[in-house]
Amino acid sequence: MFSKPTLPAAQSSPRRRGLDIASSNAQLQRQIGLLEVQVKALDAQVRSMTQSTSWRLTSPLRWLSGHFQRIVRGVPSAAEPAHRGTYADWAARYDSLESDAHEESRRVEMAKWSVKPRFLVLTDASGANAASLKETTRSLEAQGYARWTLQAGPLVGAVDADWVVWLEPGCTLPAHALFAIAKEIAAHPGVRMLYADTDAIDADGRRGSPCFKPDWNPDLFLARNLFSPMGVIQASLFEEAGGLNAAADGAQGFDLALRCVERIQPDQIRHIPRILSHSRAPLAAAGRADVQALDRHFQRTDTAATAEATPYGLRAHYALPEQPPFVSLVIPTRNGVNLVRQCIESIVLETAYPHYEILLVDNGSDDPEALAYFAALDAQPGITVIRDDRPFNYSALNNAAVKRARGELVGLLNNDIEVISPDWLHEMASLALQSGVGAVGAKLLYPDMTIQHGGVVLGIGGMAGHAHKHLPSTVAGHGGRAQLVQNFSAVTAACLVVRKSLYEQVGGLDEAQLGVAYNDVDFCLRLREAGYRNVWTPYAELLHHESASRGLELAAESRDRLAREADFMRSRWAKLIASDPAYNPNLTLDTEDFDLAWPPRHARSADQKSSTRQ
């Protein structure tokens, strides 16, 4: 097998020196860009995204793209509704006491239940002052569901309840919280753990900093405890896992949740998409105790990984085998010599990963300069140029190249990708090798260092959109999700790594129905359907000079084809498009910035709310 590919020899002289200068200039520009991003990050905290420079500059293109998409979808091109208020306004309108909190309604509802669970509420009194503990107690006394007891301190003896509710110190509950939890348990007899959305509340009772969580998301859970500040655990599971661990002081809830999750199946964990807890402050960053808890989890599960605290949560570093797997990088192109040169040279010069090949798929190029460059590339070890003159079909081009790939892993890349982080392939390969993982996606940035792709969210714009699009690259995002490894239903094939065996198992990209659009989303959803989880990582950063190679397609033939492909996607994946388990029904489908939904989409059927596939 080849090690790192080489560049054409002609580039080792004046061209090589010019490349070195260009590379130095590019690095300087990126450093300047990073400084600019930090300024943008501060600005993003006090201004809405619609006021940012990048948003204004790209407004004409976004309008044109959105208008075109509306034509394809058949959606009226009316102006989007204006912003409808703050989170406090949203909470007052949609998250006040609902009918299920009123006594008569509760009695009627409870009469239908086969079980009426008893709760033991646990909290660490040593971690809260007397005033906050009093607030916690007062919130429990106001509950509309009375079958609970409180234990503030070490638990002695067996649990005298059906369920344990762990509250972080200082956490309070809205009056309908325990009833909502009991209702979920009664509706789903197989559940063993539950968590819900949360926010912060200040001394004057003002609510802010909402965290609207996805349905069960195992990789996000390892980065930020989804069961914080409140986790609900079946009493038998609590005891089986060994209860609270005094040695995990500072991370007792996370340590407990990890030990419980290790013992159950994903479909035994449920998320309630409602605010059922309030903290006195936004969620804190991870600390040493969290790192130690996650390291113990890796040791118990025999996972070759170590944990690291970051400003946004936890990062898992997965070890590669002693002999890292060979990776085949597939890059389709037609002409585009400048883009291809930038792409391939950035891979070769910037990638630290040692074992890969490059398969450049030439789809009918006719530019003499491009053909000369491709010929020079084809003469180099580790780089193969595949001539494929069929009419453009992105799926077919990739499928044919993957058949020739010799790697255990396959990487799909656009020709307008530029590598800027040396460890990008190490990060993506290490994740792709983990048990149960399907496709792995990268954090793609525009040249102005704002996010182009942070995972794919289904349902946005009627089909799918990229999470946190146009957000400055260093901003945390909603719940820290712009900076944390997590599961999405899909990731973009502009930069995607997957085991070749899985690619072949699900039949690759759908070249019959999805020759141009949505084929990566469909591919990821078929991986998910087969029982694998798709992962997005912010630690593989690349630039994406989006649409530089083919531009916007506005011809009638292109519109008709995209309309057919969109119709196919909606017929095949209607339920997931309507309710993405990696998103939250309290968040908007109008934009890609995780803004609030006015109103939230709570009317979801049980099968749509199921978290079994994540």
C-alpha positions in Angstrom: 0.0 0.0 0.0 1.1 3.5 -0.7 2.0 5.9 2.1 1.4 9.6 1.7 1.0 10.6 -2.0 3.4 12.9 -3.7 2.9 15.9 -6.0 4.1 16.1 -9.5 7.9 16.6 -9.7 7.5 19.8 -11.7 6.2 21.4 -8.5 9.5 21.0 -6.7 11.3 23.9 -8.3 10.0 27.5 -9.0 6.5 26.2 -8.7 7.4 24.5 -5.4 8.9 27.7 -4.1 5.9 29.6 -5.2 3.7 27.1 -3.4 5.7 27.6 -0.2 5.2 31.3 -0.4 1.5 30.8 -1.2 1.2 28.4 1.7 2.8 30.9 4.1 0.5 33.7 2.8 -2.5 31.4 3.2 -1.5 30.6 6.8 -1.1 34.3 7.6 -4.5 35.0 6.1 -6.0 32.2 8.2 -4.4 33.7 11.3 -5.9 37.1 10.4 -9.2 35.3 9.7 -9.1 33.7 13.1 -8.6 37.1 14.8 -11.5 38.4 12.8 -13.6 35.4 13.9 -13.0 36.2 17.6 -14.4 39.7 17.0 -17.4 38.2 15.3 -17.9 35.8 18.1 -18.2 38.6 20.6 -20.5 40.5 18.2 -22.7 37.4 17.8 -23.4 37.4 21.5 -25.1 40.8 21.4 -26.5 40.9 17.9 -28.7 38.6 15.9 -27.3 36.6 13.1 -29.2 38.7 10.6 -27.1 41.7 11.5 -23.7 40.0 10.7 -21.6 41.1 7.8 -21.6 37.7 6.2 -25.4 37.5 6.4 -25.8 40.8 4.7 -23.2 40.2 2.0 -24.7 36.8 1.1 -28.3 38.0 1.3 -28.8 38.2 -2.5 -27.4 34.7 -3.1 -29.4 33.3 -0.2 -32.6 35.0 -1.5 -31.9 33.5 -5.0 -31.2 30.1 -3.6 -34.2 30.2 -1.2 -36.5 31.4 -4.0 -35.3 28.6 -6.3 -35.8 26.1 -3.5 -39.4 27.4 -3.0 -40.1 27.0 -6.7 -38.8 23.4 -6.5 -40.8 22.7 -3.3 -43.9 24.5 -4.5 -44.0 26.6 -1.4 -45.3 30.2 -1.7 -42.5 32.7 -1.7 -44.0 34.9 1.0 -41.6 36.7 3.3 -40.6 34.8 6.4 -42.4 35.9 9.6 -40.5 38.5 11.6 -38.8 37.6 14.9 -41.6 37.2 17.5 -39.8 38.0 20.7 -37.3 36.9 23.3 -37.0 33.5 25.0 -39.0 34.9 27.9 -41.8 35.8 25.5 -41.6 32.3 24.0 -41.7 30.7 27.5 -44.7 32.8 28.6 -46.6 31.8 25.4 -45.7 28.2 25.0 -44.2 26.9 28.2 -46.6 28.1 30.9 -48.6 25.7 33.0 -50.6 23.6 30.6 -53.8 21.7 31.1 -52.0 18.6 32.3 -51.0 20.6 35.4 -54.5 21.2 36.6 -56.0 18.8 39.1 -59.1 17.7 37.2 -57.2 17.1 34.0 -54.6 15.2 35.9 -57.1 12.9 37.5 -58.7 12.1 34.1 -55.3 11.4 32.6 -54.0 9.3 35.5 -57.1 7.1 35.4 -55.8 5.8 32.1 -52.4 4.8 33.4 -51.5 1.2 34.2 -48.8 2.4 36.6 -48.5 5.5 38.8 -44.7 5.7 39.5 -43.3 6.8 42.8 -40.3 9.1 42.7 -37.3 9.4 45.0 -35.8 12.9 44.3 -32.0 12.9 45.1 -29.8 16.0 45.3 -26.4 16.7 46.8 -27.0 19.1 49.7 -23.3 19.6 50.1 -23.2 21.2 46.7 -25.9 23.7 47.3 -26.4 26.5 49.8 -29.3 26.6 52.2 -31.2 29.1 50.1 -31.0 27.1 46.8 -31.9 23.9 48.6 -35.0 25.6 50.0 -35.9 26.7 46.4 -35.5 23.1 45.2 -37.8 21.9 48.1 -40.3 24.6 47.4 -40.5 23.6 43.7 -41.2 20.0 44.7 -43.9 21.0 47.1 -45.6 22.8 44.3 -45.7 19.7 42.1 -49.0 18.7 40.6 -48.0 15.1 41.1 -47.7 14.1 44.7 -46.0 10.6 44.6 -42.5 11.7 45.5 -40.1 11.9 48.4 -36.9 14.0 48.8 -33.5 12.8 49.9 -30.9 15.6 50.2 -27.7 13.8 51.0 -26.2 10.3 50.9 -28.6 7.6 50.2 -28.6 4.9 52.8 -30.1 1.5 52.0 -32.4 0.4 49.2 -34.4 2.9 47.1 -38.0 3.0 48.4 -39.5 4.2 45.1 -39.9 3.1 41.5 -37.8 5.8 40.0 -34.9 8.0 41.1 -34.8 11.7 40.0 -31.3 13.1 40.2 -31.2 16.9 40.5 -28.0 18.9 40.3 -27.5 21.2 43.3 -29.7 24.3 43.0 -32.0 22.9 40.3 -35.7 23.6 40.5 -38.7 22.0 38.7 -41.7 23.7 37.1 -45.0 22.5 38.8 -45.9 20.2 35.9 -42.5 18.4 35.7 -43.1 15.2 37.7 -46.5 14.8 36.2 -45.0 15.1 32.7 -42.4 12.5 33.6 -44.9 10.1 35.1 -47.1 10.5 32.0 -44.1 9.6 29.7 -43.3 6.5 31.9 -46.9 5.3 31.8 -47.0 5.7 28.0 -43.7 3.8 27.4 -43.4 0.8 29.8 -40.0 -0.2 28.4 -38.3 3.0 29.3 -35.5 3.0 31.9 -34.0 6.4 31.7 -35.4 9.8 30.8 -34.1 13.4 30.3 -35.7 16.7 29.3 -34.9 20.2 28.1 -33.7 22.8 30.5 -33.1 26.5 31.0 -31.7 28.9 33.5 -33.6 31.2 35.9 -32.2 34.2 37.8 -32.9 35.5 41.3 -35.8 37.6 39.9 -37.4 34.6 38.2 -36.4 35.6 34.7 -35.8 32.7 32.4 -33.0 32.4 29.8 -30.3 30.2 28.2 -32.6 27.4 27.1 -31.0 24.1 26.1 -33.3 22.2 23.7 -31.8 18.8 23.4 -32.1 16.1 20.7 -33.5 12.7 21.2 -31.0 10.1 22.4 -27.7 11.1 21.0 -24.9 8.9 22.4 -21.9 10.8 21.0 -23.3 14.1 22.2 -23.9 12.6 25.6 -20.2 11.8 25.9 -19.4 15.4 25.2 -22.1 17.0 27.4 -24.3 15.2 29.9 -27.8 15.1 28.5 -29.1 14.1 31.9 -28.0 17.4 33.5 -29.3 19.1 35.5 -32.0 16.5 35.9 -31.9 12.8 35.1 -34.6 10.2 35.7 -33.5 6.6 36.3 -35.5 3.4 37.0 -34.8 2.4 40.6 -33.7 -1.1 39.7 -31.3 0.3 37.2 -30.0 2.8 39.7 -29.2 0.0 42.2 -27.8 -2.3 39.5 -25.4 0.5 38.5 -24.2 0.9 42.1 -26.0 4.1 42.9 -24.1 7.4 43.5 -20.3 7.3 43.6 -18.9 9.5 46.3 -15.5 9.4 44.6 -17.1 11.2 41.6 -17.6 14.4 43.6 -18.3 17.2 41.2 -19.6 14.9 38.5 -21.9 12.5 40.4 -24.7 12.9 38.0 -22.6 12.3 34.9 -20.8 9.4 36.5 -24.2 7.8 37.4 -25.6 8.4 34.0 -22.6 6.8 32.3 -22.8 3.7 34.4 -26.6 3.4 33.8 -26.3 3.9 30.0 -23.7 1.2 29.8 -26.3 -1.3 31.0 -29.3 -0.6 28.7 -30.3 -0.4 25.1 -30.8 3.0 23.2 -34.5 2.4 22.9 -34.9 2.3 26.7 -33.8 6.0 26.9 -36.4 8.7 26.2 -36.2 12.5 25.7 -39.1 14.7 26.7 -38.9 17.8 24.5 -40.2 20.2 27.2 -38.5 22.5 29.8 -38.8 20.4 33.0 -35.9 21.9 35.0 -34.4 25.3 35.8 -30.8 25.9 36.8 -29.6 29.0 38.7 -26.9 29.5 36.0 -26.2 28.3 32.5 -24.6 24.8 32.2 -21.0 25.0 33.4 -18.0 23.9 31.4 -16.6 20.4 31.9 -14.0 20.0 34.7 -11.5 17.5 36.0 -14.2 15.3 37.6 -16.1 15.0 34.3 -12.9 14.0 32.5 -12.2 11.3 35.1 -15.8 10.0 34.9 -15.5 9.7 31.2 -12.1 8.0 31.4 -13.6 5.5 33.8 -16.4 4.8 31.3 -13.9 4.1 28.6 -12.0 1.7 30.9 -15.2 -0.1 31.8 -16.3 -0.5 28.2 -12.8 -1.4 26.9 -12.7 1.6 24.6 -9.3 2.8 23.5 -9.9 6.5 24.2 -9.1 9.3 26.6 -11.1 12.3 27.6 -10.2 16.0 27.5 -12.0 19.0 28.9 -12.7 21.9 26.4 -14.3 25.3 27.0 -17.6 23.8 25.5 -17.7 20.3 27.1 -15.7 17.1 26.7 -13.7 15.7 23.9 -13.0 12.0 23.3 -9.7 11.1 21.7 -10.1 7.7 20.0 -6.9 5.8 19.4 -6.2 4.4 16.0 -4.8 0.9 15.5 -1.0 0.5 15.5 -1.2 0.3 11.8 -3.8 3.0 10.8 -6.3 1.9 8.2 -5.7 2.8 4.5 -8.1 5.5 3.3 -9.2 6.1 -0.3 -10.1 9.7 -0.9 -12.5 10.1 -3.9 -12.7 13.5 -5.6 -14.9 14.0 -8.7 -14.2 17.0 -10.9 -14.8 18.4 -14.4 -12.0 20.8 -15.4 -11.6 23.1 -12.4 -7.8 22.9 -12.4 -7.3 25.7 -9.9 -9.8 24.2 -7.4 -8.4 20.7 -7.9 -4.8 21.9 -7.5 -5.8 23.7 -4.3 -7.7 20.7 -3.0 -5.0 18.1 -3.7 -2.0 20.2 -2.7 -3.7 21.1 0.6 -4.3 17.4 1.3 -0.8 16.3 0.5 0.9 19.3 2.2 -1.3 19.7 5.3 -2.6 16.2 6.1 -0.6 14.4 8.9 -2.3 11.1 8.4 0.2 8.7 6.7 -1.8 6.1 4.8 -4.1 7.2 2.0 -4.6 7.3 -1.7 -6.3 9.9 -3.9 -8.7 8.8 -6.6 -9.4 11.8 -8.8 -12.5 11.2 -11.0 -12.2 13.2 -14.2 -15.8 13.6 -15.5 -15.2 14.6 -19.1 -12.7 17.4 -18.7 -11.7 19.3 -21.9 -9.5 22.1 -20.6 -5.9 21.6 -21.8 -4.4 23.0 -18.6 -6.6 20.7 -16.5 -5.8 17.7 -18.6 -2.1 18.3 -18.4 -2.2 18.7 -14.6 -4.3 15.5 -14.2 -1.8 13.6 -16.3 1.0 14.8 -14.1 -0.9 13.8 -11.0 -1.7 10.3 -12.5 2.1 9.7 -12.8 2.6 10.2 -9.1 2.6 7.3 -6.5 -0.6 7.4 -4.4 -2.7 9.4 -6.9 -4.9 7.8 -9.6 -6.9 9.7 -12.2 -10.0 7.8 -13.3 -11.5 9.1 -16.6 -15.3 8.8 -16.6 -17.1 10.4 -19.5 -20.7 9.6 -18.6 -23.2 12.4 -18.2 -22.8 14.1 -14.8 -24.2 11.8 -12.1 -22.5 12.5 -8.8 -23.7 9.3 -7.3 -22.6 7.1 -10.2 -19.1 8.8 -10.3 -18.5 8.1 -6.7 -19.9 4.6 -6.7 -17.7 3.6 -9.7 -14.6 5.0 -8.0 -15.3 3.3 -4.6 -15.3 0.0 -6.5 -11.7 0.7 -7.4 -10.8 2.0 -3.9 -8.3 -0.1 -2.0 -8.9 1.5 1.4 -10.6 0.0 4.4 -12.1 3.5 4.7 -13.5 5.7 1.9 -13.5 9.5 2.0 -15.8 11.4 -0.3 -14.5 14.9 -1.0 -15.7 17.8 -3.2 -13.0 19.3 -5.5 -13.6 22.7 -3.7 -12.4 21.5 -0.3 -9.2 22.9 1.2 -7.5 21.2 4.1 -6.5 23.6 7.0 -6.2 21.2 9.9 -3.4 18.5 9.9 -5.4 16.1 12.0 -8.6 16.1 10.1 -8.2 12.6 8.6 -6.9 11.1 11.9 -10.0 12.5 13.6 -12.5 11.3 11.0 -10.9 7.9 10.6 -10.7 7.2 14.4 -14.4 8.0 14.7 -15.4 5.9 11.6 -13.7 2.8 13.2 -15.8 3.0 16.3 -18.5 0.3 16.9 -21.9 1.3 15.5 -20.7 4.4 13.6 -21.7 4.9 10.0 -20.7 8.1 8.2 -18.5 10.7 9.7 -18.8 14.4 8.7 -16.4 17.3 9.1 -16.8 21.0 10.2 -16.7 22.9 6.9 -16.0 26.6 6.9 -16.5 29.4 4.4 -13.3 31.3 3.5 -14.5 34.0 6.0 -14.2 31.4 8.7 -17.9 31.1 9.4 -19.6 27.7 9.4 -20.8 26.2 6.1 -21.6 22.7 7.4 -22.1 21.7 11.1 -24.2 18.6 10.4 -27.4 18.2 8.4 -30.8 19.0 10.1 -33.8 17.4 8.4 -36.9 19.5 7.8 -35.3 22.9 7.4 -36.7 24.7 4.4 -39.0 21.7 3.8 -36.1 19.2 3.2 -32.7 19.7 5.0 -30.3 22.4 6.0 -26.8 22.7 7.5 -26.7 23.3 11.3 -25.3 26.6 12.5 -24.7 27.9 9.0 -22.9 31.3 8.9 -22.1 31.1 12.7 -18.5 32.3 13.4 -16.4 29.2 13.7 -15.5 29.7 17.4 -19.0 30.3 18.8 -20.5 27.6 21.0 -23.8 27.4 19.2 -27.0 26.2 20.8 -26.2 24.0 23.8 -22.5 24.0 22.7 -23.4 21.9 19.7 -21.4 23.9 17.1 -18.2 22.7 19.0 -19.1 19.2 20.2 -18.9 15.7 18.6 -22.4 14.4 18.2 -24.8 12.4 16.1 -26.8 13.9 13.2 -29.2 12.1 11.0 -27.0 13.0 8.1 -23.8 14.8 7.1 -22.6 16.2 3.8 -20.6 14.2 1.3 -18.5 17.3 0.6 -16.3 15.7 3.2 -17.4 12.3 4.5 -15.5 9.2 5.7 -17.1 5.8 6.0 -16.0 2.2 6.1 -16.0 0.8 2.6 -17.8 -2.3 3.8 -20.7 -0.1 5.0 -20.8 1.9 1.8 -21.2 -1.4 -0.1 -23.6 -2.8 2.5 -26.2 -0.1 1.9 -25.6 0.1 -1.8 -23.6 3.3 -2.0 -25.1 6.5 -3.3 -28.5 6.2 -5.1 -27.5 6.8 -8.8 -30.9 5.8 -10.1 -33.0 8.3 -8.2 -30.6 10.8 -6.8 -28.0 11.6 -9.4 -27.2 15.1 -8.3 -29.0 16.3 -5.2 -29.7 14.8 -1.7 -27.8 11.6 -2.4 -25.6 12.1 0.7 -28.6 12.7 2.9 -30.3 9.6 1.6 -27.1 7.6 2.0 -26.8 8.6 5.6 -30.4 7.9 6.3 -30.0 4.4 4.8 -27.0 3.9 7.1 -29.2 5.0 10.0 -31.9 2.7 8.9 -29.4 -0.2 8.9 -28.7 0.5 12.6 -25.6 2.8 12.4 -25.2 6.2 13.8 -23.8 9.1 11.8 -21.3 11.4 13.6 -20.2 15.0 13.0 -17.0 16.3 14.5 -15.9 19.9 14.9 -12.3 18.8 15.2 -11.8 18.1 11.5 -11.9 21.6 10.0 -11.7 22.2 6.3 -12.5 25.2 4.0 -15.3 24.7 1.6 -15.3 27.0 -1.4 -19.0 26.0 -2.0 -20.4 25.8 -5.5 -17.3 27.3 -7.0 -17.0 24.4 -9.5 -20.5 24.2 -11.0 -22.3 27.3 -9.7 -26.1 27.7 -9.4 -28.3 25.5 -11.7 -31.3 27.5 -12.8 -32.0 25.9 -16.2 -35.5 24.4 -16.5 -34.1 20.9 -16.9 -32.1 21.3 -13.7 -35.2 22.6 -11.9 -37.2 19.6 -13.1 -34.6 17.1 -12.0 -34.2 18.7 -8.6 -38.0 18.7 -8.1 -38.1 15.0 -9.0 -35.3 14.2 -6.6 -36.9 16.3 -3.8 -40.2 14.5 -4.4 -38.4 11.1 -4.1 -36.8 12.2 -0.8 -40.1 13.3 0.7 -41.8 10.1 -0.3 -39.0 7.9 1.1 -38.1 9.8 4.3 -41.3 11.7 5.1 -41.3 10.8 8.8 -37.7 11.8 9.5 -38.0 15.0 7.5 -41.0 15.9 9.5 -39.3 15.1 12.8 -35.5 14.8 13.0 -34.5 13.0 16.2 -31.2 14.9 16.2 -33.1 18.2 16.4 -35.8 19.5 18.7 -39.4 20.5 18.0 -39.0 23.7 20.0 -36.4 24.9 17.4 -37.3 26.5 14.1 -37.3 24.9 10.6 -37.3 28.3 8.9 -33.5 29.0 9.4 -30.4 27.1 10.2 -29.4 29.0 13.4 -31.3 26.9 16.1 -33.7 29.8 16.7 -37.0 29.2 18.5 -40.0 27.7 16.8 -43.1 29.9 16.9 -45.0 27.7 17.7 -43.1 24.5 18.7 -43.9 21.3 16.9 -45.1 19.2 19.9 -47.7 17.2 18.0 -45.5 14.2 17.2 -46.6 10.6 17.1 -45.0 8.0 19.3 -43.1 6.4 16.4 -41.7 9.8 15.3 -40.6 10.6 18.9 -38.8 7.2 19.2 -35.1 7.4 19.8 -34.3 3.9 18.9 -32.1 4.8 15.9 -29.9 7.4 17.4 
